[in-house]
Structure formats: structure tokens, C-alpha cells
Amino acid sequence: MNVSGWLSFRAVALLVATSLPAAPARAQAHVNVTVNVFSGGFNWPSFVGQQKGFFERNGITVTLQTTPNSVAQMTGLAEGKFDIAITAFDNIVAYAEGQGEAPIGAQPDFFAFMGSDNGFLSLVAVPDVKKFTDLKGKMLSVDARTTGYAFVLFDILRRNGLAEGDYKIEKVGGTVLRWDALREGKQSGTLLSAPFNLLAREQHFNQLAQATKVIGPYQGNVAATRRSWARENRPKVIAFMRGYAQAIDWLYDKANREEAVTILLNNVPMSHELAERTYDELLDQKDGFFRKARVSAEGMRTVLALRSRYADAKKKLIVPSKYYDSSYYNAAMR
């Protein structure tokens, strides 16, 4: 093709291109959202959102990062090392109130914008501890002493006759680290979530209690970020919520059970049988993932009541909306 022919061809191509309708938004490059998480089966909606394309259909690509403990996670959130944290609602309350374990001061910029679950917490003990009184004088493990699910543990023990002086506490880190330490006999009990509580029972450890059966409704994991980041990235917050909620809907559809189990196995190493049991626990119609990724108002009040009782800086906390902004959720679910 000579030069004039090439120019004519290019002109026609440009004319055709400019006359075509604009490509739909989802065909454009997706923006990345980094989400920091603890290891565990409770990340199932995020795994599904990634693999089944729910996040991408809403215009974002989600990258998951794992954290060893809440101190690292909350420090990273304050420093802007990632966009969103899937974390215990109690962590957000603690750091907003200046009661966090990391030396980063009060973080009023932290807030939750979406619910996920009740934490799926069970108190699991070594094989020779068969009842609560057997825990007297024993060492128990937590992620952090003043945040996360430590106060859930204290309240379960209190309601079963054990005062704080009856046992010892060691800070170990996230679920995986606590399970490893429990297996090695470094502590006598800890709170575990699926699949680790199920794996523990398989290996003849004893599940002494399921948390919500003892303390009632509880807001466990939430999606949280900094208010300043959320204001500047509102479309990302809304897109993440929509994708996450759609993933939960997909998980609850029994027709997807087999594929859901496969997705879990691809992300959390375990036996197929254990993955099936994890599905039954995490997708329980009553105690499973919160439908539509809602928060539990009653569960948030439980968190505040426990923090008011057990936090060293005695302070009555009664207003969940100080730590949860529903406006993003309402916009996402319209």
C-alpha cells in the first residue's frame, strides 16, 4: 500500500472509530482496591468475588493481603498501606477511641462501612481440658489483649464462672498463629473460627462454647477504612460492597455449593470433607454470613457493651453510628 492509500485507510478507520458508541464502563480498565485480611474461611466472599468476577463487574479489581495480627493491620491502615481492612468491628471502635494496642494514638478517621459476619467464634481447648473449670490457672491466647475478640473470650469465661484472675493471657496473633500455638501445647485454649475450630475437633481438641450461643448477637468482621480515603474514593467503596454482597448471595445459592467448596479449597488448604463442613457452618441460615453484607445493630451494641466492661480505660460506649457510617451502604444497595 502506497502512502496516499495508507492515509486514506487511516482516515476511514478514524471515521469508523469515532462513529462507534462508547464502550461500556466495565470494559474499561478496572481500578485496583487493596484489601487487608486475616487468614481464614471468613474470606470466602472475597475469594468468590475475585474468582466469579463480582468485583470486576462493579468496576474494580481486588487484591487481598494477609496480616499476621491486628497491630500490624491497624498500623498499616493508619499509614495508608492498603485501602480497606476486613477486621473485627471491635478493632475499629478501639482505635477510634484511642484504646488500640498499636502505638499509633487515637484514629478517629477509622470507620466501618459494611458488615460481614458474627466472627464465627468458638472457644477451643486442648484435649485434656474438658470443661471450663479445667481452665483455671491455664494460659489462653488472644490476638491482642485490648482489641479484637479478647473481650469475647473474657465474657465467655466470666459467664461460665471464671474471673480474669483465674487464667493467664498471652498475645499470639491471628487465627492461624493461635491454632499453631494451641497444637504445639503453648496455650490451653483460644477462640478459633472455621475451618480451624472444625479441624481442632477432628484432632480431638474440645470445643467448649460457640460465642454467640453464650453472649448473643455479635458484630464480628466488618469492612473498614479511613474516612478521608472513603470520601475521595466513594465509587470504590460502593463497588466493593456491591461485589461482596453479590458474592454472599452466590454462596447461599445451594446450586453453587460444589463450586463454592472448590473455590475455598483453592484458597485455604484443607480436606474436601472439612471444606464441606465449613460450608455448613459459614453458610448456616441463622448464623452464617450476614445477608447483603449488612451490619447487625444489636451485634454492634454487644461490641460496645463488652468494650465498656473490659477496656482498661473505663468509658461507656453506646452509639454505634460513631464507628459505622451507613450512608455508603445505603448508596450501594439502592
C-alpha positions in Angstrom: 0.0 0.0 0.0 1.4 3.4 -1.0 1.4 6.4 1.3 -1.7 8.0 0.0 -3.5 4.7 0.2 -2.4 4.2 3.8 -3.6 7.7 4.7 -7.0 7.1 3.1 -7.2 3.8 5.0 -6.3 5.5 8.3 -8.9 8.3 7.7 -11.6 5.7 7.2 -10.5 3.9 10.3 -10.6 7.0 12.3 -14.1 7.9 11.0 -15.4 4.4 11.9 -13.8 4.6 15.4 -15.3 8.0 16.2 -18.7 6.9 15.0 -18.9 3.8 17.2 -20.8 4.0 20.5 -18.6 4.4 23.7 -17.6 1.1 25.3 -19.5 0.1 28.4 -17.8 1.2 31.7 -17.0 -2.4 32.7 -14.9 -2.8 29.5 -12.6 0.0 30.7 -9.6 -0.7 32.8 -10.6 -1.6 36.4 -9.2 0.3 39.3 -7.4 -1.7 41.9 -8.5 -1.9 45.6 -6.2 -3.5 48.1 -7.9 -5.3 51.0 -6.1 -6.5 54.1 -7.4 -9.6 55.8 -6.7 -12.2 58.4 -6.3 -15.8 57.1 -9.4 -17.9 57.3 -12.6 -19.2 55.8 -14.4 -16.0 56.5 -12.6 -14.5 53.5 -14.9 -16.7 51.3 -17.0 -13.9 49.9 -13.8 -12.1 48.8 -12.4 -15.3 47.2 -15.8 -15.7 45.3 -15.9 -12.0 44.4 -12.5 -12.3 42.8 -13.0 -15.7 41.0 -16.6 -15.2 39.8 -16.0 -11.6 38.7 -18.4 -9.9 41.0 -15.8 -7.2 41.8 -14.9 -6.7 38.2 -18.5 -6.3 37.1 -18.6 -3.4 39.5 -15.5 -1.8 38.0 -12.8 -2.8 40.5 -10.0 -5.4 40.8 -9.5 -6.6 44.4 -6.1 -7.6 45.7 -6.0 -9.4 49.0 -3.2 -9.0 51.5 -2.9 -11.1 54.7 -1.9 -9.8 58.1 -0.3 -11.6 61.0 -2.1 -9.7 63.7 -4.4 -6.7 64.4 -1.5 -4.4 65.5 0.1 -4.8 62.0 -3.2 -4.4 60.3 -4.3 -1.3 62.2 -0.9 0.3 61.8 -1.0 -0.4 58.1 -4.5 1.1 57.8 -3.4 4.3 59.6 -0.4 4.6 57.3 -2.4 4.1 54.1 -0.6 0.9 53.1 -3.8 -0.6 51.8 -7.3 0.7 51.1 -9.7 -1.5 53.1 -9.4 -3.8 56.1 -11.6 -6.8 56.8 -11.3 -6.7 60.6 -13.2 -7.1 63.9 -15.6 -4.2 64.5 -14.1 -4.0 68.0 -10.7 -3.1 66.4 -12.3 0.0 64.7 -14.0 1.0 68.0 -10.8 0.5 70.0 -8.6 2.6 67.7 -11.2 5.3 67.2 -11.3 5.7 71.0 -7.6 5.6 71.4 -7.7 2.2 73.2 -5.8 0.3 70.5 -2.7 -1.9 71.2 -0.6 -0.4 68.4 1.3 2.8 69.5 -0.4 5.0 66.9 -2.7 7.0 69.1 -6.4 7.6 68.6 -7.6 7.1 65.0 -11.0 8.9 64.7 -10.5 8.6 60.9 -11.3 4.8 61.1 -14.8 3.7 60.5 -16.8 0.6 59.3 -19.0 0.8 56.2 -20.1 -2.8 55.8 -20.9 -5.9 57.8 -19.9 -9.5 57.1 -20.4 -11.9 59.9 -20.5 -12.6 63.6 -16.9 -13.7 63.7 -17.8 -17.5 63.7 -16.0 -17.7 67.1 -15.7 -20.8 69.2 -13.7 -21.4 72.3 -11.5 -24.4 71.7 -9.3 -26.1 74.3 -6.5 -28.8 74.4 -7.7 -32.4 74.7 -7.2 -32.6 78.5 -9.4 -29.5 79.1 -12.9 -30.9 79.0 -14.8 -28.2 81.0 -14.5 -24.6 81.9 -13.1 -25.3 85.4 -10.2 -27.1 83.8 -9.0 -23.8 82.5 -8.2 -22.4 86.0 -4.6 -21.4 86.2 -4.1 -22.2 82.4 -2.7 -19.9 79.7 -5.1 -18.8 77.0 -4.2 -17.0 73.8 -5.5 -13.9 72.0 -4.6 -11.8 69.1 -4.2 -8.6 71.1 -5.0 -8.1 74.8 -7.1 -4.9 74.4 -8.7 -5.3 71.0 -10.3 -7.8 68.6 -12.1 -10.8 70.2 -10.2 -10.8 73.5 -13.3 -9.3 75.3 -15.5 -12.0 73.8 -13.2 -14.6 75.4 -13.2 -12.8 78.7 -17.0 -12.7 78.7 -17.5 -16.3 77.8 -15.2 -17.3 80.7 -17.0 -14.9 83.1 -20.4 -16.3 82.2 -19.0 -19.8 82.9 -17.6 -19.0 86.3 -14.1 -17.8 85.6 -12.8 -14.4 86.7 -9.9 -12.7 85.0 -7.5 -13.7 87.7 -8.4 -17.4 87.2 -6.4 -17.7 84.0 -3.4 -16.1 82.2 -3.4 -14.4 78.8 -0.7 -14.5 76.1 -0.8 -12.4 72.9 0.0 -14.6 70.0 -1.6 -13.1 66.8 -4.2 -14.1 64.2 -6.2 -17.3 64.0 -3.5 -19.3 62.2 -0.8 -18.4 64.7 -3.1 -19.2 67.6 -4.1 -22.6 66.2 -0.5 -23.5 65.6 0.4 -22.5 69.1 -2.5 -24.5 70.5 -1.5 -27.6 68.6 2.0 -27.2 70.0 0.7 -27.0 73.5 1.9 -23.5 74.2 -1.5 -22.5 75.5 -4.5 -24.4 76.7 -7.3 -22.6 74.9 -8.2 -19.9 72.4 -11.0 -18.6 70.1 -11.0 -20.2 66.6 -13.2 -19.7 63.6 -14.0 -22.2 60.8 -12.3 -24.1 59.4 -9.8 -24.1 62.4 -12.4 -25.0 65.1 -13.6 -27.9 62.9 -10.0 -29.0 62.3 -9.4 -28.8 66.0 -12.4 -31.0 66.8 -11.1 -33.5 64.2 -7.9 -33.7 66.1 -9.6 -34.3 69.5 -9.4 -30.8 70.8 -12.5 -29.8 72.7 -14.9 -27.0 71.6 -16.2 -25.6 74.9 -18.6 -23.0 73.6 -19.8 -21.2 70.5 -19.5 -17.5 71.2 -22.9 -16.3 70.0 -24.7 -19.0 71.9 -23.2 -17.5 75.1 -23.0 -13.7 74.5 -25.8 -13.3 72.0 -25.7 -11.3 68.7 -22.3 -10.0 67.9 -20.8 -7.9 65.1 -17.6 -9.7 64.1 -15.9 -8.9 60.9 -16.6 -5.6 59.0 -15.1 -3.8 56.1 -13.4 -0.6 57.3 -11.2 2.2 56.0 -10.3 5.8 56.7 -13.0 8.4 56.4 -10.6 10.6 54.3 -9.9 7.8 51.9 -13.6 6.9 51.6 -14.6 10.5 50.8 -12.0 10.6 48.0 -12.8 7.1 46.7 -16.6 6.7 47.2 -17.1 4.8 43.9 -14.5 2.2 45.0 -16.2 1.8 48.4 -19.6 1.3 46.8 -18.2 -1.1 44.2 -16.5 -3.2 46.8 -19.7 -3.5 48.8 -21.8 -4.5 45.8 -19.4 -7.1 44.7 -19.1 -8.5 48.3 -22.8 -8.7 48.8 -23.3 -10.3 45.4 -20.7 -12.9 46.4 -22.6 -13.7 49.6 -25.8 -14.1 47.6 -24.0 -16.5 45.3 -22.6 -18.5 48.2 -26.0 -19.0 49.7 -27.4 -20.5 46.5 -27.2 -24.2 47.1 -26.8 -24.8 43.4 -23.3 -23.2 43.8 -22.2 -25.4 46.7 -19.8 -27.6 44.8 -18.1 -24.8 43.0 -18.0 -22.7 46.3 -16.2 -25.6 48.0 -13.7 -25.8 45.2 -13.0 -22.0 45.5 -12.4 -22.4 49.2 -10.1 -25.3 48.6 -8.1 -23.3 46.1 -7.5 -20.6 48.7 -7.4 -22.3 52.1 -5.7 -25.7 52.2 -7.8 -28.3 53.8 -9.5 -31.7 53.0 -12.6 -31.7 50.9 -14.6 -33.1 53.8 -13.5 -30.2 56.0 -14.4 -27.7 53.3 -17.9 -29.3 53.1 -18.3 -28.9 56.9 -17.0 -25.3 56.7 -19.8 -24.6 54.1 -22.4 -25.9 56.5 -21.0 -23.7 59.3 -20.3 -20.4 57.5 -23.5 -20.6 55.3 -25.8 -21.6 58.1 -29.2 -19.9 57.5 -29.2 -18.5 61.0 -25.6 -17.9 62.0 -23.8 -17.7 58.6 -22.6 -14.7 56.7 -24.9 -11.7 57.0 -27.2 -11.4 54.1 -26.5 -8.5 51.8 -23.4 -7.7 53.9 -25.5 -5.9 56.4 -24.2 -4.9 59.9 -26.0 -6.2 63.0 -27.2 -3.2 65.0 -27.7 -5.5 68.0 -24.3 -7.1 67.4 -22.6 -3.6 67.4 -24.2 -2.8 70.7 -22.8 -6.0 72.1 -19.3 -5.0 71.0 -19.7 -1.6 72.7 -21.0 -3.2 75.9 -18.1 -5.6 76.1 -15.6 -2.8 75.5 -17.3 -0.7 78.1 -16.9 -3.5 80.6 -13.4 -4.8 79.9 -11.3 -2.0 78.4 -8.7 -0.6 80.8 -9.9 3.0 80.1 -13.4 2.7 81.6 -15.7 4.5 79.2 -19.3 3.9 78.4 -19.7 3.4 74.7 -23.3 3.4 73.5 -23.5 5.0 70.0 -22.7 2.5 67.1 -23.0 5.3 64.5 -19.9 6.9 65.9 -17.9 4.0 64.3 -20.2 3.0 61.4 -21.4 5.2 58.6 -24.4 3.7 56.9 -24.5 6.3 54.0 -22.1 4.3 51.9 -24.1 1.1 52.4 -27.4 2.8 51.6 -25.9 4.2 48.4 -24.5 0.8 47.4 -27.7 -1.1 47.9 -30.1 1.3 46.2 
